[in-house]
Amino acid sequence: MRPRPVTRWGGHTRADLQKRWGRDAVYTYGKVDSTNSVARELAAADVPAGAIVLCREQSEGRGQGGHTWASPADRGVYLSMLFRPGTLPSPALLPVLAGLGIVEALDRDFRGLRPALKWPNDIIAGELKIGGVLAEAVWADGTPRHLVVGVGINVRSAAALPAKLRGKAGALDDLLDTEIPLAQVADAIVTGLETYLSEPPETLIGPLLERIDRYDWLRDRRVTLTIETEPAAVPTPQETVFHGTSVGIAPDGAMLFRPDRGALRRVSSGSVEVAE
């Protein structure tokens, strides 16, 4: 069943949001399975690059690696944006670039928040996860047909989140001790996504790598790295756990990991948690 559009989101009409972000292609919904799913359907219908999808609630919000993203009604910003890049030379950079742009925008717009980027796609503030990024590209004959990037940011009190997330997830209102307008958070997301994804670079070099290093939450922290064996390699996927130190992000977007035993290695996929 197709989601039902709504005329208002975050206290603003759709016309307000179109004017606010300088585009006609703004789509607002009540409850959807995920904004990325809706954005992919719209992409197939040839809506223009820069199209924005917003909803009040997601029933099947998704994060990296198939994880779910809790999306209670009117408690956060759940937004996806459509890009139509001619090429995508380094798809692995996309979540890092999106995260960096958003973190920089949040840092500029919300004094005292001090946000950071947790490799590869989490947004951290106050030592808690407040948001995440999911980038999904559709390809045809080796060329990207479109790219959809979804972002979820917790805004209203984290007390509304599932009990299993308490102590791990945070929300802007709690961290800044005030009620933040949802549209102001959406402003930062829109600006952040367009900062580096409109023309994504092939590699992270020079000032760009320095900015990532500045916001790298895992830098020089003791971490536990979990890597899942590719399903094609073994009949049943298995997890391998390593202990060591995260020492930065490489120019290709991989995490640089120094295990307790062995040489420095590049990690292109896996889950990382700060060691207790």
VEXLOVO-452719 format. One line per 3 residues: number of its first residue (from 1); their letters; for each residue x, z, y of C-alpha. Coordinates in steps of 0.001 Angstrom, whole numbers, plus 500000, padded with zeros to 6 digits. Layout:
! VEXLOVO-452719
NUM> a> X/Z/Y ~ ...;
END
This chain:
! VEXLOVO-452719
1> mrp> 500000/500000/500000 ~ 501377/499026/503395 ~ 502010/501939/505763;
4> rpv> 499583/502365/508620 ~ 501042/501978/512115 ~ 500417/504669/514722;
7> trw> 500302/504168/518472 ~ 502289/507283/519382 ~ 505512/508856/518142;
10> ggh> 507305/511917/519506 ~ 504817/512219/522373 ~ 505396/508627/523508;
13> tra> 503379/505454/523114 ~ 504887/502469/521384 ~ 504947/500700/524769;
16> dlq> 506946/503618/526210 ~ 509505/503308/523427 ~ 509748/499536/523808;
19> krw> 510562/499964/527481 ~ 512885/502896/526783 ~ 515045/500884/524378;
22> grd> 514623/497447/525948 ~ 513044/495617/523023 ~ 509620/494574/521759;
25> avy> 510412/495152/518078 ~ 509647/498877/517802 ~ 507437/499889/514876;
28> tyg> 505926/503371/514656 ~ 504219/504844/511592 ~ 502719/508080/510406;
31> kvd> 503811/508555/506787 ~ 505961/506031/504889 ~ 508026/506191/501715;
34> stn> 511185/505545/503745 ~ 511935/503808/507022 ~ 514636/501744/505314;
37> sva> 512074/500329/502882 ~ 509762/499386/505739 ~ 512644/497872/507715;
40> rel> 513667/495743/504730 ~ 510120/494394/504453 ~ 510096/493584/508146;
43> aaa> 513504/491906/507829 ~ 512088/489617/505148 ~ 509336/488698/507628;
46> dvp> 512008/487557/510117 ~ 511681/490272/512747 ~ 514626/490118/515159;
49> aga> 517893/491997/515033 ~ 517644/495305/516848 ~ 514200/496080/515444;
52> ivl> 513566/499817/515160 ~ 511334/501574/512640 ~ 510230/505168/513246;
55> cre> 507929/507440/511310 ~ 506565/510964/511579 ~ 507128/511730/507890;
58> qse> 508837/510222/504819 ~ 507539/510808/501304 ~ 510651/509397/499618;
61> grg> 513435/509750/502153 ~ 516756/508698/500670 ~ 520374/509580/501240;
64> qgg> 523694/508353/499871 ~ 524090/508176/496108 ~ 520370/508339/495380;
67> htw> 519961/511815/496867 ~ 516650/512675/498504 ~ 516297/513472/502193;
70> asp> 513687/516073/503118 ~ 511520/514614/505898 ~ 508732/517055/506896;
73> adr> 506133/515732/509342 ~ 507215/515864/513006 ~ 510267/518018/512201;
76> gvy> 512963/515415/512691 ~ 513829/511860/513670 ~ 513548/509361/510810;
79> lsm> 514686/505994/512129 ~ 515990/502703/510772 ~ 517463/499772/512677;
82> lfr> 517844/496164/511598 ~ 521033/494167/512138 ~ 521695/490509/511316;
85> pgt> 525504/490236/511252 ~ 527089/486860/510591 ~ 529692/488524/508383;
88> lps> 530387/491969/506978 ~ 534111/491982/506243 ~ 534205/495675/505274;
91> pal> 530839/497072/504051 ~ 532480/500398/503161 ~ 533066/501036/506868;
94> lpv> 529370/500872/507780 ~ 528321/504507/507179 ~ 531502/505783/508837;
97> lag> 531003/503546/511892 ~ 527322/504435/512160 ~ 528099/508131/511814;
100> lgi> 530864/507988/514405 ~ 528654/506285/516973 ~ 525856/508805/516461;
103> vea> 528174/511821/516576 ~ 529740/510590/519822 ~ 526289/510073/521353;
106> ldr> 525066/513510/520240 ~ 528235/515111/521578 ~ 527699/513442/524940;
109> dfr> 523955/514120/525206 ~ 523733/517680/523843 ~ 526286/520004/525407;
112> glr> 527466/522748/523101 ~ 526368/521045/519877 ~ 529918/520013/518829;
115> pal> 528825/517607/516074 ~ 531195/516224/513467 ~ 531286/513516/510803;
118> kwp> 531579/514490/507155 ~ 532861/511603/505066 ~ 531267/509305/504258;
121> ndi> 527844/509611/505894 ~ 526825/513165/506860 ~ 526436/514584/510356;
124> iag> 527474/518220/510744 ~ 526999/520829/513475 ~ 527476/524572/513325;
127> elk> 529045/524113/509866 ~ 525641/522864/508608 ~ 524368/519401/507720;
130> igg> 521941/518210/510380 ~ 521731/514520/509511 ~ 522741/511614/507344;
133> vla> 523148/507844/507341 ~ 522162/505247/504743 ~ 523372/501654/505209;
136> eav> 521884/498930/502989 ~ 522786/495237/503185 ~ 520994/492326/501539;
139> wad> 523230/489414/500548 ~ 522653/485751/499694 ~ 525466/483509/498422;
142> gtp> 528103/485941/499652 ~ 526652/486121/503171 ~ 524735/489091/504588;
145> rhl> 521096/488181/505246 ~ 520504/491447/507025 ~ 521674/495035/507291;
148> vvg> 519361/498033/507552 ~ 520789/501385/508651 ~ 518619/504473/508301;
151> vgi> 519266/507816/509969 ~ 517616/511195/509510 ~ 518290/514090/511887;
154> nvr> 516744/517548/511561 ~ 515409/518638/514940 ~ 512783/521350/514524;
157> saa> 513728/524679/512911 ~ 515415/524416/509526 ~ 513002/527079/508254;
160> alp> 510584/524223/507464 ~ 513041/522611/505053 ~ 512913/523261/501282;
163> akl> 514299/526665/500264 ~ 517169/525064/498309 ~ 518553/523644/501577;
166> rgk> 518638/526891/503512 ~ 522142/527908/504383 ~ 523278/524299/503929;
169> aga> 521081/522357/506367 ~ 520662/522994/510073 ~ 518464/521737/512898;
172> ldd> 519129/520958/516544 ~ 516546/523389/517919 ~ 518149/526294/516064;
175> lld> 521674/525344/517042 ~ 520908/524790/520728 ~ 518306/527548/520986;
178> tei> 515754/525301/522686 ~ 513147/522710/521759 ~ 514722/519263/521924;
181> pla> 512467/516242/522597 ~ 512439/513982/519543 ~ 512762/510880/521725;
184> qva> 515973/512232/523245 ~ 517482/512503/519762 ~ 516241/509008/518953;
187> dai> 517992/507773/522124 ~ 521300/509069/520778 ~ 520699/507436/517388;
190> vtg> 519847/504038/518884 ~ 522873/504136/521191 ~ 525118/505363/518398;
193> let> 524080/502689/515904 ~ 524608/499866/518387 ~ 527997/501169/519535;
196> yls> 529970/499891/516540 ~ 527525/498069/514248 ~ 526556/495228/516574;
199> epp> 529993/493734/515867 ~ 531547/495850/513087 ~ 535350/495640/512918;
202> etl> 537231/494632/509807 ~ 539325/497790/509814 ~ 539768/501060/511693;
205> igp> 542806/500846/513917 ~ 544175/502296/517131 ~ 541755/504194/519372;
208> lle> 538898/503795/516881 ~ 540817/505584/514149 ~ 541802/508266/516658;
211> rid> 538142/508864/517546 ~ 537235/509173/513882 ~ 540080/511629/513379;
214> ryd> 538755/513708/516277 ~ 535325/514085/514626 ~ 536474/514285/510984;
217> wlr> 534924/517542/509779 ~ 536823/517517/506469 ~ 540249/516984/508000;
220> drr> 542771/519497/506566 ~ 540084/521411/504662 ~ 540270/522529/501064;
223> vtl> 537657/520534/499185 ~ 536206/519846/495765 ~ 535879/516139/494995;
226> tie> 533481/514915/492324 ~ 533736/511331/491090 ~ 531240/509832/488674;
229> tep> 532498/507334/486106 ~ 530973/503898/486597 ~ 528049/503391/484167;
232> aav> 529569/500145/482900 ~ 532747/501952/481877 ~ 531171/504435/479467;
235> ptp> 527776/504672/477725 ~ 526930/507889/479589 ~ 528237/508439/483139;
238> qet> 530584/511398/483379 ~ 531805/513447/486313 ~ 535420/514295/487024;
241> vfh> 536171/517144/489417 ~ 539337/517441/491503 ~ 540541/520205/493807;
244> gts> 542744/519562/496812 ~ 542804/518864/500540 ~ 541164/516165/502624;
247> vgi> 543820/514796/504979 ~ 541911/512147/506908 ~ 540118/508804/506787;
250> apd> 542022/505600/506063 ~ 541715/502357/508075 ~ 539469/500903/505350;
253> gam> 537069/503878/505535 ~ 538276/505639/502391 ~ 538937/509373/502413;
256> lfr> 542560/510404/502019 ~ 542747/513164/499432 ~ 545761/515186/498387;
259> pdr> 545042/516806/494991 ~ 546617/520101/494045 ~ 548570/518138/491460;
262> gal> 549570/514552/491922 ~ 550070/512067/494715 ~ 547941/511313/497742;
265> rrv> 545031/509076/496804 ~ 542396/506988/498547 ~ 538805/507834/497617;
268> ssg> 536207/505137/498217 ~ 533269/506861/496519 ~ 532355/510339/495379;
271> sve> 530886/513578/496687 ~ 532928/516143/498573 ~ 532201/519795/499222;
274> vae> 534266/522293/501161 ~ 535852/524742/498709 ~ 534582/528300/499002;
END
